[in-house]
């Protein structure tokens, strides 16, 4: 089986913690199993402030609500 060399891009997500070891522990990827592709999660969000009252906020223009969740 050929495993892609390009990692999965999971950057700029909120993982429930600011600790890289905690985040890495939540991801099962090529670092854990050679038959899987690696997942890149850094840089990551250090909080979930992008969600305000159940609505996603446009990070480039915080006054703009981009989508209802």
C-alpha positions as CSV (number, residue, x, y, z in Angstrom):
1,X,0.0,0.0,0.0
2,X,1.4,3.4,-0.9
3,X,1.0,6.0,1.8
4,X,0.8,9.6,0.6
5,X,3.8,11.6,1.7
6,X,1.8,14.8,2.1
7,X,0.5,15.1,5.6
8,X,-3.2,15.9,6.3
9,X,-3.6,19.6,7.0
10,X,-5.5,20.0,10.3
11,X,-3.9,23.3,11.2
12,X,-5.8,26.2,12.8
13,X,-8.3,24.0,14.6
14,X,-9.3,24.2,18.3
15,X,-8.5,20.9,19.9
16,X,-9.8,21.5,23.4
17,X,-6.4,22.4,24.8
18,X,-3.4,24.6,24.3
19,X,-0.9,21.7,25.1
20,X,0.7,20.1,22.0
21,X,1.2,16.8,23.8
22,X,-2.5,16.6,24.6
23,X,-3.5,17.5,21.0
24,X,-1.0,14.9,19.6
25,X,-2.5,12.3,21.9
26,X,-6.0,12.9,20.3
27,X,-4.7,12.2,16.8
28,X,-4.0,8.7,15.5
29,X,-1.8,9.1,12.5
30,X,1.6,8.0,11.0
31,X,3.4,8.8,14.2
32,X,1.4,6.0,15.8
33,X,1.0,3.6,12.9
34,X,3.3,3.4,9.9
35,X,0.4,2.5,7.6
36,X,-1.2,5.9,8.2
37,X,-0.4,9.4,6.9
38,X,0.8,12.0,9.4
39,X,-1.5,14.8,10.5
40,X,-0.1,18.3,10.9
41,X,-2.0,20.2,13.6
42,X,0.4,23.1,14.3
43,X,-0.2,26.0,14.4
44,X,-3.5,25.5,16.2
45,X,-6.1,27.7,17.8
46,X,-5.5,28.4,21.5
47,X,-9.2,29.0,22.2
48,X,-12.6,28.5,20.7
49,X,-13.5,32.2,20.6
50,X,-14.3,31.9,16.9
51,X,-17.7,30.5,18.1
52,X,-20.0,33.2,19.5
53,X,-23.5,32.3,20.4
54,X,-23.4,29.2,18.1
55,X,-22.3,31.3,15.1
56,X,-19.0,31.1,13.3
57,X,-17.1,34.4,13.2
58,X,-15.0,35.4,10.3
59,X,-11.5,35.6,11.8
60,X,-10.3,38.2,9.3
61,X,-13.2,40.5,10.1
62,X,-14.6,39.5,13.6
63,X,-17.6,41.8,13.2
64,X,-18.8,39.6,10.3
65,X,-20.8,36.4,11.1
66,X,-19.9,34.0,8.3
67,X,-22.2,31.1,9.0
68,X,-24.9,29.9,11.4
69,X,-24.1,26.6,13.0
